[in-house]
Amino acid sequence: MAKKVKLPKRIAGVKVPKEMRRTVERAIEGAQSPRGQEMIAAALSMAAAGASAAVVRARTARDAPPAPPTPPETPVPPVPPRPPEGAAAKPEAQQVAEAFGQVAEQMLGRLFGGKR
């Protein structure tokens, strides 16, 4: 078993509270155990993998060709006026459903249209 860790009360002229010293002492003792060293190694390797992935993403984004220009947006068609009551007209709910469908198609086309 490793020697018990004991932190000084003052570090660089600053008094370290007793509770904080005890917490740090327990953390150091835990890090000295084989399980603690294994956890530290795993954390460091995960951090290195994350940093490596970030470098690869940045390099890929930098070296990628520019995206093709997006086509101009089509304006949203206006909702047609209500037909007179005597004429054969679609129910109002049907008109609303069609308008929502058109808006949804346009929105999805804008979101996913450039990725084809």
CORVENTA-V376333 format. One record per pair of residues at least 4 apart in sequence whose C-alpha atoms are under 6 Angstrom apart, sorted by sequence separation. I is the first residue (numbers start at 1). J is the second residue. D is the distance in whole Angstrom. If there is no record, write none. Layout:
# CORVENTA-V376333
i=I j=J d=D
i=I j=J d=D
This chain:
# CORVENTA-V376333
i=10 j=14 d=5
i=60 j=64 d=6
i=105 j=109 d=6
i=108 j=112 d=6
i=109 j=113 d=5
i=10 j=15 d=4
i=31 j=36 d=4
i=9 j=15 d=6
i=10 j=16 d=6
i=30 j=36 d=5
i=31 j=37 d=6
i=9 j=16 d=6
i=5 j=25 d=6
